[in-house]
Amino acid sequence: MHMNFCLDKARRLTHNNEYRLVYKHGKYEVGRMCVLYRMPVAKQSTRIGFCNRQKGWLCSGAQPS
């Protein structure tokens, strides 16, 4: 059985300013393997964004500056 986990573009965070908004106003949960940022928005469907670790960011759950 093949499972498809693709997200259509309407369900993804695609622009830098969208990520910055979530980092600035959202909350985050720290796991062993990743940090999950979340920000509920009324009357909008859930959107998801993925990013890889960037130079200068800490993996300990500290917010990026």
The first five atom37 places (N, CA, C, CB, O) and aatype in JSON, in Angstrom:
{
  "aatype": [12, 8, 12, 2, 13, 4, 10, 3, 11, 0, 1, 1, 10, 16, 8, 2, 2, 6, 18, 1, 10, 19, 18, 11, 8, 7, 11, 18, 6, 19, 7, 1, 12, 4, 19, 10, 18, 1, 12, 14, 19, 0, 11, 5, 15, 16, 1, 9, 7, 13, 4, 2, 1, 5, 11, 7, 17, 10, 4, 15, 7, 0, 5, 14, 15],
  "atom_mask": [
    [1, 1, 1, 1, 1],
    [1, 1, 1, 1, 1],
    [1, 1, 1, 1, 1],
    [1, 1, 1, 1, 1],
    [1, 1, 1, 1, 1],
    [1, 1, 1, 1, 1],
    [1, 1, 1, 1, 1],
    [1, 1, 1, 1, 1],
    [1, 1, 1, 1, 1],
    [1, 1, 1, 1, 1],
    [1, 1, 1, 1, 1],
    [1, 1, 1, 1, 1],
    [1, 1, 1, 1, 1],
    [1, 1, 1, 1, 1],
    [1, 1, 1, 1, 1],
    [1, 1, 1, 1, 1],
    [1, 1, 1, 1, 1],
    [1, 1, 1, 1, 1],
    [1, 1, 1, 1, 1],
    [1, 1, 1, 1, 1],
    [1, 1, 1, 1, 1],
    [1, 1, 1, 1, 1],
    [1, 1, 1, 1, 1],
    [1, 1, 1, 1, 1],
    [1, 1, 1, 1, 1],
    [1, 1, 1, 0, 1],
    [1, 1, 1, 1, 1],
    [1, 1, 1, 1, 1],
    [1, 1, 1, 1, 1],
    [1, 1, 1, 1, 1],
    [1, 1, 1, 0, 1],
    [1, 1, 1, 1, 1],
    [1, 1, 1, 1, 1],
    [1, 1, 1, 1, 1],
    [1, 1, 1, 1, 1],
    [1, 1, 1, 1, 1],
    [1, 1, 1, 1, 1],
    [1, 1, 1, 1, 1],
    [1, 1, 1, 1, 1],
    [1, 1, 1, 1, 1],
    [1, 1, 1, 1, 1],
    [1, 1, 1, 1, 1],
    [1, 1, 1, 1, 1],
    [1, 1, 1, 1, 1],
    [1, 1, 1, 1, 1],
    [1, 1, 1, 1, 1],
    [1, 1, 1, 1, 1],
    [1, 1, 1, 1, 1],
    [1, 1, 1, 0, 1],
    [1, 1, 1, 1, 1],
    [1, 1, 1, 1, 1],
    [1, 1, 1, 1, 1],
    [1, 1, 1, 1, 1],
    [1, 1, 1, 1, 1],
    [1, 1, 1, 1, 1],
    [1, 1, 1, 0, 1],
    [1, 1, 1, 1, 1],
    [1, 1, 1, 1, 1],
    [1, 1, 1, 1, 1],
    [1, 1, 1, 1, 1],
    [1, 1, 1, 0, 1],
    [1, 1, 1, 1, 1],
    [1, 1, 1, 1, 1],
    [1, 1, 1, 1, 1],
    [1, 1, 1, 1, 1]
  ],
  "atom_positions": [
    [[0.84, -1.18, 0.0], [0.0, 0.0, 0.0], [0.89, 1.24, 0.0], [-0.96, 0.0, 1.22], [1.77, 1.37, 0.85]],
    [[0.67, 2.15, -0.93], [1.44, 3.39, -1.04], [0.65, 4.51, -0.38], [1.75, 3.73, -2.53], [-0.52, 4.72, -0.7]],
    [[1.29, 5.23, 0.53], [0.64, 6.36, 1.2], [1.22, 7.66, 0.67], [0.8, 6.28, 2.74], [2.44, 7.79, 0.53]],
    [[0.37, 8.6, 0.37], [0.79, 9.88, -0.15], [0.59, 10.95, 0.92], [0.0, 10.24, -1.44], [-0.53, 11.17, 1.37]],
    [[1.67, 11.6, 1.33], [1.6, 12.61, 2.37], [1.87, 14.01, 1.84], [2.57, 12.28, 3.46], [2.33, 14.87, 2.59]],
    [[1.6, 14.25, 0.58], [1.82, 15.57, -0.01], [0.77, 16.56, 0.48], [1.81, 15.48, -1.54], [-0.39, 16.2, 0.67]],
    [[1.2, 17.79, 0.69], [0.28, 18.86, 1.05], [0.12, 19.79, -0.14], [0.79, 19.65, 2.3], [1.1, 20.19, -0.76]],
    [[-1.12, 20.12, -0.47], [-1.3, 21.07, -1.55], [-0.84, 22.46, -1.08], [-2.79, 21.11, -2.01], [-0.72, 22.7, 0.12]],
    [[-0.59, 23.34, -2.01], [0.03, 24.64, -1.7], [-0.83, 25.48, -0.75], [0.27, 25.41, -2.99], [-0.28, 26.25, 0.03]],
    [[-2.12, 25.34, -0.81], [-3.0, 26.11, 0.07], [-2.86, 25.7, 1.53], [-4.45, 25.94, -0.37], [-3.22, 26.48, 2.42]],
    [[-2.34, 24.53, 1.79], [-2.18, 24.03, 3.17], [-0.77, 24.23, 3.72], [-2.53, 22.55, 3.23], [-0.48, 23.81, 4.84]],
    [[0.11, 24.86, 2.95], [1.51, 25.04, 3.36], [1.81, 26.5, 3.66], [2.45, 24.53, 2.29], [1.23, 27.4, 3.06]],
    [[2.73, 26.73, 4.59], [3.32, 28.05, 4.74], [4.38, 28.15, 3.65], [3.94, 28.28, 6.19], [5.24, 27.27, 3.54]],
    [[4.33, 29.19, 2.85], [5.22, 29.25, 1.7], [6.11, 30.49, 1.69], [4.42, 29.22, 0.45], [7.11, 30.52, 0.96]],
    [[5.78, 31.5, 2.47], [6.55, 32.75, 2.42], [7.24, 33.01, 3.75], [5.63, 33.93, 2.07], [6.75, 32.63, 4.81]],
    [[8.38, 33.66, 3.67], [9.18, 33.97, 4.85], [8.37, 34.76, 5.88], [10.41, 34.75, 4.44], [8.51, 34.51, 7.08]],
    [[7.55, 35.69, 5.43], [6.78, 36.5, 6.38], [5.75, 35.65, 7.14], [6.07, 37.65, 5.65], [5.41, 35.99, 8.27]],
    [[5.25, 34.58, 6.55], [4.33, 33.68, 7.26], [5.05, 32.95, 8.38], [3.7, 32.67, 6.27], [4.51, 32.82, 9.48]],
    [[6.25, 32.47, 8.11], [7.05, 31.81, 9.14], [7.39, 32.78, 10.27], [8.34, 31.23, 8.54], [7.28, 32.43, 11.44]],
    [[7.79, 33.99, 9.91], [8.16, 34.99, 10.93], [6.97, 35.31, 11.84], [8.67, 36.26, 10.26], [7.15, 35.5, 13.04]],
    [[5.78, 35.38, 11.28], [4.58, 35.65, 12.06], [4.35, 34.55, 13.1], [3.37, 35.78, 11.13], [4.03, 34.84, 14.25]],
    [[4.52, 33.3, 12.69], [4.34, 32.18, 13.61], [5.43, 32.18, 14.67], [4.34, 30.84, 12.84], [5.14, 31.95, 15.85]],
    [[6.68, 32.44, 14.29], [7.78, 32.5, 15.26], [7.55, 33.6, 16.29], [9.12, 32.72, 14.55], [7.81, 33.41, 17.48]],
    [[7.05, 34.75, 15.84], [6.89, 35.9, 16.71], [5.68, 35.8, 17.62], [6.8, 37.16, 15.89], [5.76, 36.14, 18.8]],
    [[4.55, 35.33, 17.1], [3.3, 35.36, 17.85], [2.8, 33.99, 18.3], [2.24, 36.01, 17.04], [1.87, 33.89, 19.09]],
    [[3.42, 32.94, 17.79], [2.95, 31.6, 18.13], [3.6, 31.05, 19.38], [0.0, 0.0, 0.0], [4.4, 31.71, 20.04]],
    [[3.25, 29.83, 19.69], [3.83, 29.1, 20.81], [4.62, 27.93, 20.23], [2.73, 28.6, 21.82], [4.43, 27.56, 19.07]],
    [[5.5, 27.35, 21.04], [6.28, 26.24, 20.53], [6.39, 25.13, 21.56], [7.67, 26.71, 20.11], [6.32, 25.37, 22.77]],
    [[6.56, 23.93, 21.06], [6.75, 22.73, 21.87], [8.1, 22.13, 21.46], [5.57, 21.69, 21.67], [8.41, 22.03, 20.27]],
    [[8.88, 21.75, 22.44], [10.2, 21.2, 22.18], [10.16, 19.69, 22.35], [11.26, 21.83, 23.1], [9.8, 19.19, 23.42]],
    [[10.53, 18.98, 21.31], [10.64, 17.53, 21.35], [12.1, 17.11, 21.27], [0.0, 0.0, 0.0], [12.99, 17.95, 21.12]],
    [[12.33, 15.84, 21.35], [13.69, 15.34, 21.28], [14.3, 15.53, 19.89], [13.73, 13.88, 21.66], [15.5, 15.76, 19.76]],
    [[13.47, 15.43, 18.87], [13.97, 15.48, 17.49], [13.59, 16.76, 16.74], [13.45, 14.3, 16.74], [14.14, 17.03, 15.67]],
    [[12.66, 17.56, 17.27], [12.25, 18.76, 16.54], [11.61, 19.77, 17.49], [11.27, 18.39, 15.41], [11.32, 19.47, 18.65]],
    [[11.4, 20.95, 16.98], [10.66, 21.99, 17.67], [9.44, 22.3, 16.8], [11.55, 23.29, 17.92], [9.57, 22.56, 15.61]],
    [[8.26, 22.26, 17.4], [7.02, 22.5, 16.69], [6.47, 23.86, 17.09], [5.99, 21.38, 16.98], [6.2, 24.1, 18.27]],
    [[6.3, 24.75, 16.12], [5.68, 26.04, 16.36], [4.22, 25.96, 15.93], [6.43, 27.17, 15.6], [3.89, 25.31, 14.94]],
    [[3.36, 26.63, 16.69], [1.94, 26.62, 16.34], [1.33, 27.98, 16.65], [1.18, 25.5, 17.1], [1.75, 28.67, 17.57]],
    [[0.33, 28.34, 15.86], [-0.38, 29.58, 16.08], [-1.8, 29.42, 15.55], [0.36, 30.78, 15.39], [-2.02, 29.44, 14.34]],
    [[-2.76, 29.25, 16.45], [-4.15, 29.12, 15.99], [-4.62, 30.43, 15.33], [-5.08, 28.75, 17.17], [-4.35, 31.52, 15.82]],
    [[-5.33, 30.27, 14.24], [-5.91, 31.41, 13.53], [-7.39, 31.11, 13.31], [-5.16, 31.69, 12.16], [-7.74, 30.1, 12.72]],
    [[-8.24, 32.0, 13.8], [-9.69, 31.8, 13.7], [-10.14, 31.78, 12.24], [-10.43, 32.9, 14.47], [-9.65, 32.54, 11.41]],
    [[-11.08, 30.91, 11.95], [-11.73, 30.82, 10.64], [-10.77, 30.52, 9.49], [-12.45, 32.09, 10.35], [-11.02, 30.92, 8.36]],
    [[-9.67, 29.81, 9.77], [-8.74, 29.4, 8.73], [-8.43, 27.93, 8.91], [-7.44, 30.25, 8.75], [-8.35, 27.44, 10.04]],
    [[-8.25, 27.23, 7.81], [-7.87, 25.83, 7.92], [-6.41, 25.74, 8.38], [-8.07, 25.09, 6.57], [-5.65, 26.69, 8.23]],
    [[-6.05, 24.6, 8.92], [-4.7, 24.38, 9.4], [-3.7, 24.43, 8.26], [-4.6, 23.05, 10.14], [-3.9, 23.8, 7.22]],
    [[-2.63, 25.17, 8.46], [-1.55, 25.24, 7.47], [-0.27, 24.78, 8.14], [-1.4, 26.68, 6.88], [-0.07, 25.01, 9.34]],
    [[0.59, 24.15, 7.39], [1.81, 23.54, 7.94], [3.02, 24.04, 7.17], [1.73, 22.01, 7.88], [2.97, 24.23, 5.95]],
    [[4.11, 24.25, 7.89], [5.37, 24.63, 7.26], [6.5, 23.82, 7.86], [0.0, 0.0, 0.0], [6.5, 23.53, 9.06]],
    [[7.44, 23.48, 7.05], [8.62, 22.73, 7.49], [9.86, 23.54, 7.16], [8.68, 21.32, 6.84], [9.93, 24.17, 6.1]],
    [[10.83, 23.52, 8.05], [12.1, 24.16, 7.74], [13.21, 23.33, 8.36], [12.14, 25.63, 8.27], [13.02, 22.61, 9.34]],
    [[14.37, 23.44, 7.76], [15.53, 22.74, 8.3], [16.3, 23.69, 9.21], [16.44, 22.19, 7.16], [16.09, 24.9, 9.18]],
    [[17.18, 23.15, 10.0], [17.97, 23.95, 10.92], [18.87, 24.88, 10.12], [18.81, 23.05, 11.85], [19.51, 24.47, 9.15]],
    [[18.93, 26.12, 10.53], [19.75, 27.09, 9.83], [20.9, 27.54, 10.72], [18.92, 28.3, 9.39], [20.81, 27.49, 11.94]],
    [[21.95, 27.96, 10.1], [23.14, 28.41, 10.81], [22.75, 29.51, 11.8], [24.22, 28.92, 9.81], [22.07, 30.48, 11.46]],
    [[23.21, 29.34, 13.03], [22.93, 30.35, 14.04], [21.73, 30.03, 14.92], [0.0, 0.0, 0.0], [21.57, 30.65, 15.97]],
    [[20.89, 29.09, 14.54], [19.74, 28.72, 15.35], [20.16, 27.66, 16.34], [18.56, 28.22, 14.48], [21.01, 26.83, 16.04]],
    [[19.57, 27.69, 17.5], [19.86, 26.7, 18.53], [18.85, 25.57, 18.46], [19.86, 27.34, 19.93], [17.68, 25.81, 18.16]],
    [[19.27, 24.35, 18.71], [18.38, 23.2, 18.7], [17.74, 22.95, 20.05], [19.13, 21.97, 18.25], [16.94, 22.02, 20.18]],
    [[18.05, 23.73, 21.05], [17.55, 23.48, 22.39], [16.16, 24.03, 22.6], [18.49, 24.08, 23.4], [15.63, 23.95, 23.72]],
    [[15.54, 24.59, 21.59], [14.19, 25.12, 21.71], [14.16, 26.63, 21.84], [0.0, 0.0, 0.0], [13.08, 27.21, 21.93]],
    [[15.3, 27.28, 21.84], [15.33, 28.72, 21.91], [14.79, 29.29, 20.62], [16.76, 29.23, 22.17], [15.04, 28.77, 19.53]],
    [[14.04, 30.37, 20.74], [13.47, 30.97, 19.55], [14.56, 31.64, 18.73], [12.38, 31.97, 19.92], [15.52, 32.18, 19.29]],
    [[14.43, 31.61, 17.41], [15.41, 32.29, 16.56], [15.36, 33.79, 16.78], [15.17, 31.97, 15.07], [14.3, 34.34, 17.05]],
    [[16.49, 34.43, 16.67], [16.52, 35.9, 16.87], [16.35, 36.61, 15.55], [17.83, 36.33, 17.53], [16.36, 37.84, 15.51]]
  ]
}
